């Protein structure tokens, strides 16, 4: 099946439905503005996914899913730089770093998250290459697409709602007056604590998102939860001036019409 197009015209949800119903095996490559993604399928099921914004190696995936510490990750990277994921996985299991179930659960979370992110892409050139499979060194899975399609559609609706609630990431955050003494008693996730650690009226939300390496959807979700909890409020960054109000102007269709308008005004003034 030769399938090419743009996500503007053929949504990712439609692509997944087509691949699932046809039980296709192959690889979908999507090239968007400043980012790329590769999604592989086996008999209509998700088998592998990666994007250009992350290190997609097994060690990095286990670090992101908090199955490895930073120290463990760097030790493994130094000692196993040229080892494929399958061989590395066996080494980690035999060394009691992680279990097989933890590896599979982490990869499933990573693959599903990468696929879900594509639902939020407004555009991107895609091409599906039939029967193309991932490298044999890659650990592949078989994940049903039905739940991914349902979750992705729900996430798209949530993304639109969050963009309405937090339209601009060029604003900043500051703590409200109350949480200063008791914020550490609040049950925050690791990612939420990372965001909290950079909250400062001088830091824009966009800067915090880049520093914490969170995509805009995930970052907006965290900020919204912090705002709803009454921990932070959105403000204009310190040191920036409010935008000057725009003075409305009447549209003029052409230079001739503009000249005619000026002449009529001059004639009117002279008649006064």
N, C-alpha and C positions, 0 to 999 in steps of 0.2 A: 504494500500500500504506500504509494508515494503521496505524502501529505505535506504541503507547505502553506504558509500564510502568516497572518499577523493576528495577535490576540485582540486587536481592536475589532476585527471582523469575525473571529472564531474563538470564543472564550476557552479558557483552560478547562472549565467545567464541561463544556461540550466535547473537548478533546478526550478527557478521561472517560466520559460516557461512551464515546465511540470506541475507544480502545478496550474498555471493559466488555461491551456488548459483542464486539468482534473477536474477543479473546486473543488480541494481537500480542506478538512478541517483537520487541524492537526497542529502539532508543529515541527519545524525543529531546532535541536540543532547542533551547530558547535563548535568543540574544536580545536583551533589553537595553535601555539606556544605562550604560555604566555597569551592567551586571549580566551574568550568563547563568544558565542552569542546564543540567543534564539529568534526565529522568529515564530509567530503564524499566521495561515491563517484560513479564514472562507469562504467557497464556492469559493475558488480560489482568494480571496482578502486578502491583508495584514491587520491583525487586531491588532497585538502587536509586539513589538521588544525591546530587551534589550541586553546590552553587559556587560561583567564583569569589564570593565574599568571605568564605571560611576556608580554613585548612580542613580538608575532608579526610585526612588520614585517621585510622582507628584511634590512635593515642589522643588526638585532638578532640575527637567525638567523645571519648570517655572523660576527658577533662571538662568539656562543656556540660556533660550530664552529671558531673560531680562524682564520678566513679574513681577518678584519680585526683590527687592533689597537684598543685603547681610543681612541687619538688619532685614527685614521682614522674610527672609528665616530662620534665626536662631531663631527668636521668634516662628515661626510656628513649627519648628523642636522640640523645647523644649515643646510646649503645645500639640502637636498632634503626638507624637512619635509612638504611638500604634494604630493610626487610619488608616484605609484603604484608598486607593486613591479616591474611590467614595464618601465616607463620607467626606473626607478632601476637595474634590472639591466643595461639597455643602456648607461646612463651609466657604470656601474662597469666593464663590459667594455671600452668604448671608452677609458676612462681607465687601463686596465691595472691596476686594483685586483685584479680576480679574472677568471677565465675562465668561460665558459658552463658547462663541466663542473663547476667548483667550486661554482657557484651551484646547479646541479641536484643535485649530491651533498649539499650542505648542506641543501637543502630536503627531500630524501628522508630524511636522517637525522633532521631535525626532525619531519617528519610521522609517521615510524615510531615515534619515541620518544614522541610525544604519544599515538599509538594504543596503544602498549604500556603506557603508564601507566594506561590505563583498565582493563586486566586486574586491577589491584590495588585498584580501587574496590570497597569492600564494598557500597555502595548508591549510588543516584543515579537520579533521575527522567529517563527518556529519551523522546524522540519523534523518529520518522523521518518527514521530509517528502519525499514522492515528487517527483522531477524538480527539486528545488531545487538550484541550482548556486552555487558561490562567485562573488564579484564579478569582472567581466571584468578588473579591475586586478590580480587575484591571479594569481600563477604557479602553475598546477596541473600535476600529474603523473599518471601511470598506474602504480600499484604493485600487484602481485599480492598478494592477501590470504592465500594459503596459508602463506607463510613467516612472516607477521605472526602468524597464529593459532598456529603451532607455537612461535615465539619467545615470544609472550605467555603461553602455557600453561607453558612452561619457567620464565619469569620469575616467574609466580605461585608455583610450587613453591619457587623460590629465595627469594622474599619471605617465605614461611612459615618456611623454615629460618633465615633471618637474624633473624626476630622471635624465634625460639626461642633463638638464640645471643646476641642483644642485645635483651632484652625491654623495657628502659626507656631512653629517651633523656634522662631526668632525671639520669643518672649522668654523671660527668666522665671525662676522659682525662688520663693523664700519661705522659711518656716513660719507658721502662724505663731501667735503669742503664747499659746498654751502648751505645745508639745515639748518645749525645751528641756524640761526636767524629767519627763516620763516617756520620751520617745523610745528608749531602749526596752521598755516593757511591752511595746507593740510587736506583734508577731509578723515580721517582714521576711520575705524570701531573700536569698543571696543576691539575686538581680536587683531587688528593690533596695537593699542596703547599698549596693554599688551606686545606684542613682542618688540615694540620700546623701552619700558621702561627698558628692560633688555639688550639692545644692548651695548656691550662693547668688545673691542678686546681680553679681557681675558676670555670671556664666549663663549663656543662653541655653535653652533646652536642646537646641541643635548641637551645640558643643558637647553637652553632657551625653547625648545619644551617641555621638561619634566616639567619645572617650570610652564609654562603656561597651561599645561595639554592639549596640542594640539596633535593630531595624526600626523604622518609624512607627510601624504598627505596634510592636512590642513595647516600645518606649511610651507611646501615647497611652497604652493600656495601664502601664505602671503609674504614670503621672495621674491619670484619671482616678485610679484607686487611692493614691495618696491625697488627692484633693477631696475625694468623697469621704475619706477618713478624717478630714479636718486637720491634716498634718502640714500641708503646704498650700500656698496660694500662688496664682500666676500674676506676675508683674512685668513691667517694662524693665529691661536690663539697665543697671546703673550706668550713668555716663552717656546715655543716648537721649536724644531729644525726641519729643513726640512728633509724629508726622504733621507737616503743615496742611491745613485744610485746603482742599482743592476748590478753586473758584469755578463754578459752572460757566461754560461758554456755549453760545449758540452755534450749531454747525453751519458752515458755509460751504456750498457745494463746489464753487469754483472761484478763481481769481476775478473773473469778469463780474460775477454776482457780488463779490465783496466790494469791487470798485463802484458798482452801481449803488450799493447800499451807502457807501461813504458820500457819494455825490448827492443822494437824496437827503442825507442828514445835513450836508452843507447848505443845500437849497432851503431846507426847513429853518435852519438857524438864521439865514439871511432874511427870511420873511418875518421873523419875530420883531 
